[in-house]
Amino acid sequence: MNATKQDVVIAGIGQTDVGELWDVSLRDLAVRAIQAARQDAGGLVPQTVYIGNMLGASASHQANLGALLCEWAGLKGAEGTTVEAADASGGVALRMAYMAVASGMVDVAAAVGVEKATDVLGSDIESLSVRNLDADFEASEGQTPVGQAALLMQRYLYENQFPREALAGFPVIAHANAVNNPHAMYPKAIKAENYLKSGTVIEPFNLYDVAPLADGAAAVIITRAELLPKNFARPLVRVAGSSLVTDRLALHDRQDPLFFEAAAVSVRRACLKAGVSLADVDFFEYSDITTLHAVLSLEAAGFAQRGQGWKLASDGTLLLTGALPAATLGGHKARGNPLGAAGVYQAVEACLQLRGEAGGSQVPHARFGLIQSLAGTGSTAVTHVLERRDS
């Protein structure tokens, strides 16, 4: 199927390494990603820039990122604004850029995700990360995002009665895929034995059940197919569907804490917009912030029945050669979790898959990719369906 003039496409992608980037500032990370994306897009100049970020004002002591990054990226005069939705900020920035172009208000937009977790040390980063919870009723009582997810995993294990070691497949798959990602924080394969021997972070999670917080920046340039340079030769990636849904923020206010309702609704709406079914999806980039998030995301999306999501990591389904490859370039677990930038990294990685440029982690004949960014314990979910189109 050929692209039409009205198609909203991702024309350029850029990313930095993910890790503890002590010697690179927040602005420099973002500028590197923006410049790489613009170069990849044939020099297109975005008229508006949406910046996904969670901790800039608190950890890096820098707000007003729109003005800062537009200036330093050579885009002075462009519309620039920060988008904040905790861990899902990057995914929301992508949606805002898509909506701006789809509406016709702008011709070219950029979605940028950037985070500098290492601008704070030790327990300080944990005290900042709790801000994606309800401050009055959760954070004030000592809850943390990881602690909350661990409590839910304990309940999930109790209700579904399966051996905890069955969860090993999630980080094993992520790390195996990250070996082929030159930007990953931990591009090293692990075995199930490594998982079982790893130290406990908070029961029942061990070290490999929790994605490491990291620094990084990623960017995409979005436009309409008709505006691409005439010599644009690579396969086009169309934003076929997009949806953002929120749930009640505090976990205790939800009817069923073991079901990510916002994630479920956002997948249905994005697929409806794209005109695809789950059977059409060739790979899934979920937000594996913890192993619980990966399991419940699979169930919410409809790839597994309630209480059965854990099985997909051990029956071959999530492998690159399986029916639903996941975390294809390492996911949050092995690529690293740059919080507000993670959603844009997912988009960049999905584009690499759909272009056929994912190297040793390439999903064969990939046409449709599903990416989903979650905030906190599923309080915000933003889902996109990306499609490969022939130019």
C-alpha positions in Angstrom: 0.0 0.0 0.0 1.5 3.3 -1.0 1.5 6.3 1.3 -1.0 9.1 0.8 -0.5 12.8 1.1 -2.6 12.8 4.3 -0.5 10.2 6.1 1.3 11.4 9.2 4.7 9.8 9.2 7.8 9.7 11.3 10.4 11.1 8.9 13.5 11.1 11.2 14.7 9.5 14.4 17.6 10.2 16.7 18.8 8.9 20.1 21.7 9.0 22.5 23.2 6.2 24.5 21.3 5.3 27.6 23.1 5.0 30.9 24.8 7.0 33.7 26.0 9.9 31.5 27.6 12.0 34.1 29.6 14.2 31.7 26.7 15.2 29.5 24.1 17.9 30.5 20.4 17.7 30.0 20.4 20.2 27.2 23.3 18.6 25.4 21.6 15.2 25.4 18.4 16.6 24.0 20.2 18.7 21.3 22.2 15.6 20.1 19.0 13.6 19.7 17.2 16.5 17.9 20.0 17.1 15.5 20.3 13.4 14.7 16.6 13.2 14.0 16.6 16.3 11.8 19.6 14.9 9.8 17.8 11.6 9.5 14.7 13.5 8.2 16.7 15.2 5.4 17.0 18.5 7.3 13.3 19.1 8.0 12.8 22.0 10.4 10.2 21.4 13.1 7.8 24.3 13.7 6.8 23.0 17.1 8.7 20.9 19.6 7.1 18.8 22.4 9.5 17.8 25.1 8.7 14.8 27.3 10.4 15.1 30.7 9.6 14.2 34.3 12.4 15.4 36.5 14.0 18.4 34.8 12.6 21.0 37.1 13.4 19.0 40.3 16.5 16.9 39.5 18.2 19.1 37.0 16.9 22.4 38.4 15.8 23.4 34.9 12.2 24.3 33.8 11.1 26.0 30.6 12.8 23.4 28.5 10.9 24.6 25.4 12.8 27.8 25.2 16.1 26.2 26.3 16.2 23.4 23.8 14.8 25.3 20.8 17.5 27.9 21.3 20.3 25.3 21.7 19.1 23.1 18.9 19.1 26.1 16.5 15.3 26.3 16.4 14.9 29.8 17.8 11.4 31.0 17.3 9.8 27.6 17.2 7.0 26.7 19.5 8.5 24.7 22.3 6.8 23.3 25.4 7.4 20.6 28.0 4.9 17.7 28.3 4.7 16.1 31.7 2.9 12.8 32.4 5.5 11.2 34.7 7.0 8.0 33.1 4.7 8.4 30.1 5.8 11.9 29.3 7.7 10.8 26.1 4.7 8.9 24.8 2.5 11.9 25.4 5.0 14.2 23.6 4.7 11.8 20.6 1.0 12.0 20.7 1.0 15.8 20.9 3.4 16.0 17.9 1.2 13.6 16.0 -2.0 15.6 16.8 -0.4 18.9 15.8 0.5 17.6 12.3 -2.7 15.6 11.8 -4.8 18.6 12.6 -3.0 20.7 10.0 -1.9 23.3 12.5 1.8 22.6 11.7 3.6 20.9 8.9 6.5 19.5 10.9 6.7 18.7 14.6 9.3 17.1 16.8 8.8 14.9 19.9 11.7 14.8 22.2 12.2 12.8 25.3 15.1 13.7 27.7 16.0 12.8 31.3 19.0 13.2 33.6 18.4 10.8 36.5 22.0 11.1 37.6 21.6 14.8 38.4 20.6 13.5 41.8 22.2 10.8 43.9 21.2 7.9 46.1 18.0 8.2 47.9 17.2 11.5 46.4 16.2 10.0 43.1 13.8 7.7 44.9 12.2 10.6 46.7 11.7 12.3 43.3 10.3 9.2 41.6 7.4 8.9 44.0 5.9 12.0 42.4 4.1 9.8 39.9 1.9 8.5 42.8 -0.8 10.3 44.7 1.2 12.7 47.0 -1.5 12.9 49.7 -2.6 9.3 50.0 0.3 7.2 48.7 3.7 9.0 48.7 3.0 10.6 52.1 2.4 7.1 53.5 5.8 5.9 52.3 4.8 4.1 49.1 7.1 4.1 46.2 6.4 3.1 42.5 8.6 -0.1 42.9 7.2 -0.9 46.3 3.6 -0.6 45.1 4.3 -2.8 42.0 5.9 -5.4 44.3 2.8 -5.5 46.5 0.7 -6.1 43.4 3.1 -8.8 42.2 2.7 -10.6 45.5 -1.0 -10.5 45.1 -0.7 -11.7 41.5 1.4 -14.6 42.5 -1.0 -15.5 45.3 -4.1 -15.4 43.0 -2.6 -17.3 40.1 -0.4 -19.8 42.0 2.6 -20.2 39.7 6.3 -20.5 40.5 8.1 -17.2 40.8 11.0 -18.5 38.7 8.6 -18.5 35.7 9.1 -14.7 35.6 12.8 -15.1 34.6 11.9 -15.0 31.0 11.0 -11.3 30.9 14.5 -10.0 31.8 16.2 -12.8 29.9 14.4 -11.9 26.7 15.0 -8.2 27.2 18.8 -8.6 27.8 19.1 -11.0 24.9 17.6 -8.4 22.6 19.7 -5.6 24.0 22.9 -7.3 22.9 22.1 -5.9 19.4 21.3 -2.4 20.6 24.4 -0.2 20.6 22.7 2.4 22.7 21.6 0.1 25.5 22.7 0.5 29.1 23.1 -3.3 29.6 23.8 -4.9 26.3 24.6 -8.3 27.8 22.7 -11.5 27.8 21.8 -13.2 31.1 20.6 -16.7 31.9 17.7 -17.8 34.0 20.3 -18.8 36.7 21.4 -15.2 36.9 17.9 -14.1 37.6 17.4 -16.7 40.3 20.6 -15.9 42.0 20.1 -12.1 41.9 19.7 -10.2 45.1 16.3 -9.1 46.3 15.3 -5.4 45.8 11.9 -5.7 47.5 10.0 -8.9 47.8 9.2 -10.6 45.4 11.3 -8.4 43.0 15.0 -9.0 42.5 17.5 -6.8 40.7 16.4 -8.0 37.3 12.7 -7.3 37.9 13.2 -3.6 38.1 14.3 -1.4 35.2 17.3 0.8 36.0 16.8 4.5 36.0 19.0 6.2 33.5 20.0 9.3 31.5 19.2 9.6 27.8 17.4 11.5 25.0 15.6 10.5 21.9 13.7 12.4 19.2 11.4 11.9 16.2 10.5 14.3 13.4 6.8 14.0 12.3 5.3 15.4 9.1 3.0 14.6 6.3 4.1 12.3 3.5 3.6 15.0 0.9 6.2 17.3 2.6 9.0 14.8 2.6 12.1 15.5 0.4 11.7 14.1 -3.1 14.9 12.0 -2.6 13.5 10.4 0.6 14.3 6.8 -0.1 13.8 4.8 3.1 10.5 3.0 4.1 7.9 5.3 5.6 6.6 4.8 9.1 3.0 6.0 9.5 1.4 6.9 12.8 -1.7 4.8 12.1 -3.4 5.1 15.6 -2.9 7.0 18.8 -4.7 7.1 22.1 -4.1 8.5 25.6 -6.3 7.3 28.5 -6.0 8.0 32.2 -7.2 6.0 35.2 -7.6 6.9 38.9 -4.3 8.0 40.2 -4.4 6.3 43.6 -4.3 2.5 43.4 -6.7 2.1 46.2 -9.4 4.0 44.3 -9.5 1.5 41.4 -12.0 -1.2 41.1 -9.4 -3.9 40.3 -5.8 -3.0 41.0 -4.5 -6.0 39.0 -6.1 -4.8 35.8 -4.6 -1.8 33.9 -7.8 -0.4 32.6 -6.3 2.7 31.0 -3.8 0.5 29.2 -6.6 -1.8 27.9 -8.8 1.1 26.7 -5.9 2.9 25.0 -4.9 -0.2 23.0 -8.5 -0.7 21.8 -8.8 2.9 20.7 -5.4 3.1 19.0 -6.1 -0.2 17.1 -9.6 1.0 16.2 -8.1 4.2 14.8 -5.5 2.3 12.9 -8.0 -0.2 11.6 -6.1 -3.2 12.8 -6.6 -6.1 15.2 -4.2 -7.6 17.7 -3.6 -10.4 15.3 -2.1 -7.8 12.9 0.5 -6.6 15.5 4.0 -7.9 14.7 5.7 -6.7 17.9 4.9 -5.0 21.2 7.1 -2.5 22.9 5.6 -2.4 26.4 6.7 -0.4 29.4 8.5 -3.0 31.4 9.2 -0.6 34.3 9.0 -3.7 36.5 8.1 -7.3 35.6 4.6 -6.6 37.0 4.1 -3.9 34.4 5.1 -6.3 31.6 2.7 -9.0 32.7 -0.2 -6.7 33.3 0.4 -4.8 30.0 0.1 -8.1 28.1 -3.1 -8.9 29.8 -4.6 -5.4 29.5 -3.8 -5.3 25.7 -5.6 -8.6 25.2 -2.6 -10.7 24.3 -3.2 -13.0 27.3 -6.2 -13.8 29.5 -6.3 -12.4 33.0 -3.8 -14.3 35.2 -2.1 -15.8 32.2 0.3 -13.1 31.0 3.3 -14.6 32.9 3.2 -17.7 30.6 4.2 -15.7 27.5 7.7 -15.2 28.7 8.4 -19.0 28.9 6.4 -20.4 26.0 8.4 -18.6 23.3 5.7 -16.1 22.4 7.8 -13.0 23.2 11.0 -14.1 21.5 12.1 -12.4 18.3 11.0 -15.5 16.5 7.8 -15.8 18.4 4.2 -14.8 17.7 4.6 -11.5 19.6 8.2 -10.2 20.0 8.5 -7.8 22.9 11.2 -5.5 24.2 12.9 -6.1 20.9 15.9 -3.8 21.5 16.0 -4.4 25.3 13.0 -2.6 26.6 13.2 -0.6 29.8 14.9 -3.5 31.6 18.1 -3.7 29.5 18.0 -0.5 27.4 17.5 1.4 30.6 14.6 3.5 31.8 15.1 7.2 31.1 11.7 8.0 32.6 10.2 10.9 30.7 12.3 10.0 27.6 11.3 6.3 27.5 8.3 6.7 25.3 10.3 8.4 22.6 12.9 5.7 22.7 10.1 3.2 22.1 9.1 5.1 19.0 12.7 5.2 17.7 13.1 1.5 18.3 9.8 0.7 16.6 10.9 2.7 13.6 14.1 0.8 13.3 12.1 -2.4 13.3 9.6 -1.2 10.7 12.4 0.2 8.5 14.3 -3.1 8.7 17.2 -1.5 10.5 17.2 -3.3 13.8 20.2 -5.5 13.0 20.4 -8.7 15.0 17.2 -7.9 16.8 15.2 -7.5 13.6 11.6 -8.9 13.6 11.1 -10.5 10.2 8.7 -8.8 7.9 7.5 -6.3 10.5 4.6 -4.2 9.3 2.7 -3.1 12.4 4.3 -2.2 15.8 2.4 -1.5 19.0 4.1 0.8 21.5 2.7 1.7 24.9 4.0 4.1 27.6 2.7 3.8 31.2 3.0 6.3 34.0 3.2 5.0 37.6 1.2 1.9 38.2 -0.8 2.3 35.0 -2.5 5.6 35.9 -1.7 7.0 32.4 -1.4 5.0 29.3 -0.6 6.3 25.8 -0.6 3.8 22.9 0.5 4.1 19.3 0.2 1.9 16.3 3.0 2.4 13.8 2.8 1.0 10.3 5.4 0.5 7.6 4.3 2.0 4.4 5.9 1.8 0.9 7.1 5.2 -0.2 
